[in-house]
Structures are given as C-alpha cells and as structure tokens.
Amino acid sequence: MNKWRVKSLDSILATAEKKSLARSLGAFQLTMLGIGGIIGTGIFVLTAEAAQLAGPGMLISFVLSALVCGLAALCYAELAAMVPVSGSAYTYSYATFGEILAWIVGWALVLEYAVAASAVAVGWSGYMVGVIQNFAGITLPVELVNGPYAGGLINLPAVVIALAVTWLLVLGTKESATVNAVLVAVKVAALAAFVALAVPAAQADKFVPFMPLGVTGAISAASIIFFAFVGFDAVSTAAEETKDPQKNIPIGLVGSLVICTIFYMLVGAGVIGAYGAQPVFGPAGEALAPGSLELAEQCKSYAEATLPVVCSKEALAHVLRMIGHPGIGNVLGLAAGFALPSVVLMMMFAQTRVFFVMSRDGLLPAALSKVHPKYKTPHVVTIITGLGVAVSAAFFPVGQLASVSNGGTLCAFFFVSLAIMTLRRTDPSRRRVFRTPAVWLVAPLAALGCLLLFAFLSIEAQMVFFGWAAIGLVFYFVYGRSRSNVARGVTEVGELSADVPPQGVPPLPGIHTPGGKDA
C-alpha cells in the first residue's frame, strides 16, 4: 500500500454513491447557501477591525481578499464538480496527497468552521447589545457582554446564541430552512439600505490619508477582512446533496462570491466616505492593535457623538446613526441581530459535514456520527461543536477569533490550489465538466495569496494554528492512523464492518425537496 495512503477518486465516488445523502439542492439554493454563509460578522463587524489596521485603505484589503478567494473559488469549482461528495478540501486532499495531509486539512477545517461560528456569535452579541440599548433603553452590564480582553468577565449573549443554534441543529426543525432563506434576504436588504444611504453622503476628504499605516497595514487588514468572504467554500460541503453538481456547484461558489464582493466594496466606500474610517492611535501616537485592551481604553475617551467607527461593535448601524439616520441605523442593527445566527448555523452545519466524512473514512470515532433516533440529526458531534463554540465566544474578541479561523481557511485553500494542479498531472483524462480557466496561473496565484495572508496574520493566530495542527497529528497517530478504512484495506462502503457510523445524516435541517419534503 502506498505509504501516503492515497484514496482514489473512484473509491471516493463509489463510497458516496452507495452511502450518500439525498440530492435536493439546485443552483439558486446553493447560491443562497453561499451568500448566507458569507454575509455575516465579516462585513457587519470586522469593518471596524480592518479600519483600525488600514484606514480607508481597507478598500484595498477588500480587493486583495476577494482576489485570493476568487482564485480559490475557481479551483474549488473544478474539484467540487469533479468530485461531488461531502468533505470539501479534506476529500480533495485525500485523493491527491494522501491520508496524513488530508487529516491536517480536515483538522484545519474544524478550526475554520468552529472558530468562525464563535466569531459570528461575538459579532451578533455586539449588535444585540446595541439593539437592546437603543430600542429598550436597557444598558447591559459590561462584565456580562465582554470577555476579559475588553475588561469584562464573559460575553453572555454570545454564549446564549451559540447554544440556541446548537439546539436548533439538534432538533432539525422543518422551519429552519425557511427561516434561513428569510434571514439571507434580511441581510441583503440591510446592506442595500446602508449602501443607498451612505454612499450618496460620501465626501472625498474622508479618504485622506488613504493608507495611514502603509501597505503592510492594508495587507494585515486583508488577513482579517478575509473572514468576510469565508463561507462560499461551505457550498462545496453540500456537493453530495446537490442536483446536477457538475453545473450547480460552480454556479453556487462563484455566484455567491461575486454578489458579496460587490456589496462589500459599496459598503466599505459608504463607511469611509460618509463617516470616516481612520484608525485610533495611542497617547504616544502608536498604532493600537484591534481588539486590544489599549484600544478599548482609548475608545473610552470619546463621546458617543464622536466615537470613531473603529471603536464600535456595530459599525454599520453606528455610521447610519451618526450621519442622520438613527432610526434606520437601529433597524439595521436589529436586522443584523436577527440575521447573523444563520451564519452560526451555516458554519456549524458545515463542520458536521466534515466530521461526517472523516468519520465515514474511519479517522474519527464512530460515535461522532451517531444519529439521534428521533430527530435524525448527528446530535453528538453537534453538541460537542456547540459547546466548543460557546466557550470560545464567551472569552475571546471577534478579531482574534476571525484571525484564528482564517488560519484554518487559508490552509484549506492552499491545499485545494495544489490539489487541482496535481490532479491535472496525475489524472488528466478524468471528465471535468467545469475546468478552471488558466489553471497554471490561477492555482499558483491562489496558493501564493494564501501564504501571503497567512504571513500577515497575528502571531497569536499563527501559534494557535500550528498548536492545533500538532494536537491533530497526535490524535491521528494515536487513533486515526490504525483505524482508517484505507489502513484496513476497506475501499468502499459496501465492505464496511458493523462498527462504521450510521450514514443517515440529513442535509441542512428543513431544506425542501421539489416534492415538498425535507431532505
């Protein structure tokens, strides 16, 4: 057996065919799934984080992040159409580089999705605290709405929403898909309203100085604002549940990314031009790190009427209030408060799909894929994920969580970029309904872009990534290496023993088939 334990594409496809999930998603549903996953804390909250690093130059950060994601999306599109099974980058790496690198990628995806869900939960908390204050006049105790990084004890609202979404995913209620679709519409409408009000109020002098912290500041901001684009790859985790995946997966991936990029550039221009987005400096003129205690202390010196956007936990709503639209700003805050949980749901859903496939391959314990006898959902892994998300959201700032999540995402994107080039060489005759254009230019640029953004992540985020990878490798050699299906010579589901986990994990709760039943 090959020491790298490469699992052939034919074996992967045969496994998925014999023990697959119901195919019920079309191009429109996938695009909405992608938009629902992308639009969230990144644009509603991290705009302030990016402004602290780059000022108006965050527009360059948006472009750079979108470029890297766009290149990666083209690579994803070919692979997802060619290998339409769950597992995303993990599955592609298994077929290309072998088991150990596939494990690292799968482990990194766990970091991406779980920590991303925590970041969104923290972002939701900031907006809901603002909504409660502006609509009900109730100011919640600082100790209960901030983690230790901002002088508090615990971010209780973030914990509440994480546990609420976990409960929803365990129940698998029929209403959740309808609610999810409505919330996507709410988010898009909220951003459209912001653009309509803020962009016409833009003033040229607000863009000066354009890059107060230089090019490095813009790239550093890109490494964080990159989080605003993450989510389109979650479309590929639904490949096994997609009708005509060779056509619909590329449409969902690229379509959702293009739509969101246009929105983001307009929103960024509105924030900068209508209100200003210059960073806040310390008493000695030093640049302050976003999410730091030093920045939090400096922000306390501003009155509400002059509070810089970088100090706000609800950046877009704050801008609208400050430019003369307080009512609409409050409504936008309310819309974000209602809509952001759908992103938490999407991220946690995507992680369960990665766990599902890793468990199907024998690399994770069978218990993680255990299906609830009543609700027919993977309740064990969902509850474990939900508790992890809640703990992270309780104590860490949104910027740090986003940076850590980006480390996992960039790892996955990097290996996808390498995988498409490798498969073009090793399996050139395989049918490719969608072919990445100029692949020998697109894929290397995508890989280099991932390395560039990773290099500009915070030291803390890089250390967490490598520490998480080390823990994963220990787990692999202690457990997964000897129990994987490939190690046991099992190549198809039909050969699996009775201890293999049940495969009846349903798709995203409540997604309706054409016949009107839940898939």
Sequence and secondary structure as in RCSB ss.txt:
>XXXX:A:sequence
MNKWRVKSLDSILATAEKKSLARSLGAFQLTMLGIGGIIGTGIFVLTAEAAQLAGPGMLISFVLSALVCGLAALC
YAELAAMVPVSGSAYTYSYATFGEILAWIVGWALVLEYAVAASAVAVGWSGYMVGVIQNFAGITLPVELVNGPYA
GGLINLPAVVIALAVTWLLVLGTKESATVNAVLVAVKVAALAAFVALAVPAAQADKFVPFMPLGVTGAISAASII
FFAFVGFDAVSTAAEETKDPQKNIPIGLVGSLVICTIFYMLVGAGVIGAYGAQPVFGPAGEALAPGSLELAEQCK
SYAEATLPVVCSKEALAHVLRMIGHPGIGNVLGLAAGFALPSVVLMMMFAQTRVFFVMSRDGLLPAALSKVHPKY
KTPHVVTIITGLGVAVSAAFFPVGQLASVSNGGTLCAFFFVSLAIMTLRRTDPSRRRVFRTPAVWLVAPLAALGC
LLLFAFLSIEAQMVFFGWAAIGLVFYFVYGRSRSNVARGVTEVGELSADVPPQGVPPLPGIHTPGGKDA
>XXXX:A:secstr
  TT    HHHHHHHHHHS     B HHHHHHHHHHHHSSHHHHTHHHHHHHHHGGGHHHHHHHHHHHHHHHHHH
HHHHHHHS STTTHHHHHHHHT HHHHHHHHHHHHHHHHHHHHHHHHHHHHHHHHHHHHHH     HHHHS GGG
T S BHHHHHHHHHHHHHHHHT THHHHHHHHHHHHHHHHHHHHHHHHGGG  GGGG SS TTHHHHHHHHHHHH
GGGTTTGGGGGGGGGGBSSHHHHHHHHHHHHHHHHHHHHHHHHHHHHHHT     B TTS B  TT HHHHHHHT
TS GGG  GGG SSHHHHHHHHTT HHHHHHHHHHHHHHTHHHHHHHHHHHHHHHHHHHHTTSS GGGG   TTT
 S HHHHHHHHHHHHHHHHHS HHHHHHHHHHHHHHHHHHHHHHHHHHHHH TTS  SS  TTHHHHHHHHHHHH
HHHHHTS HHHHHHHHHHHHHHHHHIIIIIHHHSTTTTT  SGGG  TTS      SSTT B TTSSB 
